[in-house]
Amino acid sequence: MALWRRPTRGAGRSHSFGLNVQLPFEQSANAFIEGDEKLLTFKYFFTRKLFFLRETDAVIAFPGGFGTMDELFECLTLIQTGKFGPSPLVLVDRPGGDYWQEWEKFSKDQLRLKGLISPEDHHLYTVTDRIDVACQAVSDFYSVYHSSRYVGPMLVLRLKVELADADVESINRAFEDILVAGAIEKTAAFPEELGDETVALPRLKLHYDQRNTGRLYQLISEINRRGAAQLTEVHPEQK
């Protein structure tokens, strides 16, 4: 995604890979990855987006044209329908810019207020014009929450620290609306997860309704808030 047609350095050439797409005009590879063997060029947008999200722990979007909107809405659709993530999505503008503010206003006026998206869907992303806020949004998302997977119908949230029983009780009261049965409970790794590098991490399991993704992101935020006080060091699985 382009930021004012200027190349972005990212993690640097040695720690980055590039996913380019063949176009008859405008498009060229980022100057910081051009010519590197880790630069892949795709003929079709859909295969590029598949690879792009396959290796992604966070998405940062900058102002751009139709291609940026295509990638953003595809990402939001996959997040909302549970095909990607949960992962942080941050929309970063230039200082004082209104690109993403105007986009968000359209989303609220034309989508949310007309009942085309859920009221909580704005929790799926963060809008900012500050780099420090963008970085904090990503690090906060993974401060206690580590990752998730489904084991049968059960959504399993892997955490970096175990939540107190009182916190789990509070979370149950606040988020019972996204459960189709039972309660949010602590659990160890399931047999299907044995051998996984996260096997020792504490977990929460829940029969999530797979509909209210904005509420699921709010749940992750609440888990991060309640577990933050118990973090004493950076976990070796820190993303």
C-alpha positions as CSV (number, residue, x, y, z in Angstrom):
1,M,0.0,0.0,0.0
2,A,1.4,3.4,-1.0
3,L,2.2,6.3,1.2
4,W,2.3,9.5,-1.0
5,R,4.2,7.5,-3.6
6,R,7.3,7.3,-1.4
7,P,9.2,4.1,-0.6
8,T,9.0,2.9,3.0
9,R,12.0,1.3,4.7
10,G,10.0,-1.0,7.0
11,A,12.2,-3.5,8.9
12,G,15.1,-3.0,6.4
13,R,16.2,-5.1,3.4
14,S,17.7,-8.0,5.4
15,H,14.5,-8.5,7.5
16,S,11.9,-7.9,4.8
17,F,10.4,-9.5,1.8
18,G,8.4,-7.9,-1.0
19,L,5.2,-8.8,-2.8
20,N,4.8,-6.9,-6.0
21,V,2.2,-7.1,-8.8
22,Q,2.6,-6.7,-12.5
23,L,0.8,-3.6,-13.8
24,P,1.1,-1.7,-17.1
25,F,1.6,1.6,-15.3
26,E,2.6,3.3,-12.0
27,Q,3.5,0.2,-10.1
28,S,7.1,-0.6,-9.2
29,A,8.7,-2.4,-6.3
30,N,9.7,-0.6,-3.1
31,A,13.2,0.8,-3.6
32,F,14.4,-0.8,-0.4
33,I,13.6,-4.3,-1.6
34,E,14.1,-3.9,-5.4
35,G,16.4,-6.5,-6.8
36,D,16.3,-8.7,-3.7
37,E,15.8,-12.4,-4.1
38,K,13.0,-12.1,-1.4
39,L,11.0,-9.9,-3.8
40,L,8.1,-11.9,-5.4
41,T,6.1,-10.6,-8.3
42,F,2.5,-11.7,-8.9
43,K,0.4,-11.5,-12.0
44,Y,-2.9,-11.4,-10.1
45,F,-4.0,-9.3,-7.2
46,F,-5.9,-12.2,-5.5
47,T,-2.8,-14.4,-5.2
48,R,-0.7,-11.4,-3.9
49,K,-3.3,-10.7,-1.2
50,L,-3.4,-14.3,-0.2
51,F,0.4,-14.4,0.3
52,F,0.3,-10.9,1.9
53,L,-2.1,-12.0,4.6
54,R,-0.7,-15.5,5.0
55,E,2.4,-14.1,6.7
56,T,1.0,-11.1,8.4
57,D,0.6,-10.5,12.2
58,A,-0.5,-6.8,11.7
59,V,-1.7,-4.7,8.8
60,I,-0.7,-1.0,8.4
61,A,-2.5,0.9,5.7
62,F,-1.4,4.3,4.3
63,P,-3.3,6.6,1.9
64,G,-3.5,5.4,-1.6
65,G,-5.9,4.9,-4.6
66,F,-8.2,2.1,-5.7
67,G,-5.6,-0.6,-5.0
68,T,-5.3,0.6,-1.4
69,M,-9.1,0.5,-1.0
70,D,-9.3,-2.9,-2.6
71,E,-6.7,-4.3,-0.2
72,L,-8.2,-2.6,2.8
73,F,-11.8,-3.7,2.2
74,E,-10.6,-7.2,1.4
75,C,-8.7,-7.3,4.7
76,L,-11.7,-5.9,6.6
77,T,-14.0,-8.5,5.0
78,L,-11.7,-11.3,5.9
79,I,-11.3,-10.0,9.5
80,Q,-15.1,-9.5,9.9
81,T,-15.9,-13.0,8.6
82,G,-13.2,-14.7,10.6
83,K,-11.1,-15.8,7.6
84,F,-8.1,-13.7,8.8
85,G,-6.9,-12.7,12.3
86,P,-7.6,-11.6,14.9
87,S,-4.8,-9.2,14.0
88,P,-4.4,-5.4,14.5
89,L,-5.3,-3.2,11.5
90,V,-4.0,0.4,11.7
91,L,-4.8,3.2,9.2
92,V,-2.0,5.7,9.3
93,D,-2.3,9.2,7.8
94,R,0.2,11.9,7.3
95,P,0.4,14.4,10.3
96,G,-2.8,16.5,10.2
97,G,-4.2,14.5,7.3
98,D,-7.9,13.6,6.9
99,Y,-7.7,10.7,4.4
100,W,-8.7,8.0,6.9
101,Q,-11.0,10.3,8.9
102,E,-13.0,10.9,5.8
103,W,-13.0,7.2,5.0
104,E,-14.2,6.4,8.5
105,K,-16.9,9.1,8.3
106,F,-18.2,7.4,5.1
107,S,-18.1,4.0,6.8
108,K,-20.1,5.3,9.7
109,D,-22.6,7.4,7.7
110,Q,-23.2,5.0,4.8
111,L,-22.5,1.6,6.4
112,R,-23.0,1.6,10.1
113,L,-25.9,4.0,10.4
114,K,-27.7,2.2,7.6
115,G,-27.3,-1.2,9.4
116,L,-24.9,-2.6,6.8
117,I,-22.2,-3.3,9.3
118,S,-22.3,-3.8,13.1
119,P,-22.0,-0.9,15.5
120,E,-18.9,-2.6,17.0
121,D,-17.1,-3.0,13.7
122,H,-15.1,0.2,14.3
123,H,-13.2,-1.7,16.9
124,L,-11.6,-3.7,14.1
125,Y,-9.2,-0.9,13.2
126,T,-7.3,2.1,14.6
127,V,-7.1,5.5,12.8
128,T,-4.2,7.7,13.6
129,D,-1.8,10.3,12.1
130,R,0.9,9.4,14.6
131,I,3.5,6.7,14.2
132,D,3.9,6.2,17.9
133,V,0.2,5.5,18.3
134,A,0.3,3.1,15.3
135,C,3.2,1.2,16.9
136,Q,1.5,1.1,20.3
137,A,-1.7,-0.2,18.8
138,V,0.2,-3.2,17.4
139,S,2.2,-3.9,20.5
140,D,-0.9,-3.5,22.8
141,F,-2.8,-6.0,20.7
142,Y,-0.2,-8.7,21.5
143,S,0.6,-7.5,25.0
144,V,-1.2,-10.5,26.6
145,Y,-3.1,-12.0,23.7
146,H,-0.8,-14.3,21.7
147,S,-2.8,-16.1,19.1
148,S,-5.9,-18.2,18.5
149,R,-7.3,-21.2,16.8
150,Y,-10.4,-23.4,16.6
151,V,-10.5,-26.8,18.1
152,G,-13.8,-28.2,16.7
153,P,-16.4,-25.6,17.6
154,M,-14.3,-24.1,20.4
155,L,-12.3,-20.9,19.9
156,V,-9.1,-21.1,21.9
157,L,-7.3,-17.9,22.8
158,R,-3.6,-18.3,23.8
159,L,-2.3,-15.9,26.3
160,K,1.1,-14.9,27.6
161,V,0.0,-14.9,31.2
162,E,-2.9,-16.6,33.1
163,L,-5.8,-14.3,34.0
164,A,-7.0,-14.2,37.6
165,D,-10.3,-16.1,38.3
166,A,-12.0,-12.8,39.2
167,D,-11.0,-11.3,35.8
168,V,-12.4,-14.3,34.0
169,E,-15.7,-14.0,35.9
170,S,-15.9,-10.3,34.9
171,I,-15.1,-11.0,31.3
172,N,-17.9,-13.6,31.3
173,R,-20.4,-11.1,32.5
174,A,-19.3,-8.5,30.0
175,F,-19.1,-10.8,26.9
176,E,-21.9,-13.4,27.4
177,D,-23.6,-11.9,24.3
178,I,-21.0,-13.5,22.0
179,L,-21.3,-17.0,23.4
180,V,-23.6,-19.6,21.9
181,A,-23.2,-22.0,24.9
182,G,-21.4,-22.3,28.2
183,A,-18.9,-19.8,29.5
184,I,-15.4,-18.5,28.9
185,E,-13.1,-20.8,30.8
186,K,-9.4,-21.4,31.4
187,T,-7.9,-24.4,29.7
188,A,-4.7,-26.1,29.0
189,A,-3.6,-27.0,25.4
190,F,-6.0,-29.4,23.6
191,P,-4.6,-32.7,22.3
192,E,-4.8,-31.2,18.8
193,E,-2.3,-28.5,19.9
194,L,0.3,-30.9,21.3
195,G,3.7,-30.3,19.6
196,D,2.8,-26.7,18.9
197,E,5.4,-24.1,20.1
198,T,2.6,-22.5,22.1
199,V,1.7,-25.6,24.0
200,A,2.8,-24.2,27.4
201,L,0.8,-20.9,27.1
202,P,-2.3,-20.5,29.3
203,R,-5.6,-20.4,27.3
204,L,-9.2,-19.4,27.4
205,K,-11.8,-21.4,25.5
206,L,-15.3,-20.2,24.4
207,H,-18.1,-21.2,22.2
208,Y,-17.9,-18.0,20.2
209,D,-20.8,-17.2,17.9
210,Q,-18.5,-16.3,15.0
211,R,-20.6,-13.2,14.1
212,N,-19.6,-10.4,16.4
213,T,-16.0,-9.8,15.4
214,G,-16.0,-6.3,16.7
215,R,-17.0,-7.6,20.1
216,L,-14.3,-10.3,19.9
217,Y,-11.7,-7.5,19.4
218,Q,-13.2,-5.8,22.4
219,L,-12.7,-9.0,24.3
220,I,-9.1,-9.2,23.3
221,S,-8.6,-5.6,24.4
222,E,-10.1,-6.4,27.8
223,I,-7.9,-9.5,28.2
224,N,-4.9,-7.3,27.4
225,R,-6.0,-4.7,29.9
226,R,-6.6,-7.2,32.7
227,G,-3.5,-9.2,32.1
228,A,-1.1,-6.3,31.7
229,A,-0.4,-6.0,35.4
230,Q,0.8,-9.6,35.5
231,L,3.4,-9.2,32.8
232,T,6.8,-9.0,34.4
233,E,9.0,-9.5,31.3
234,V,8.8,-9.7,27.5
235,H,7.5,-13.1,26.6
236,P,9.8,-15.2,24.3
237,E,6.9,-15.6,22.0
238,Q,6.4,-11.8,21.7
239,K,5.5,-11.0,18.1
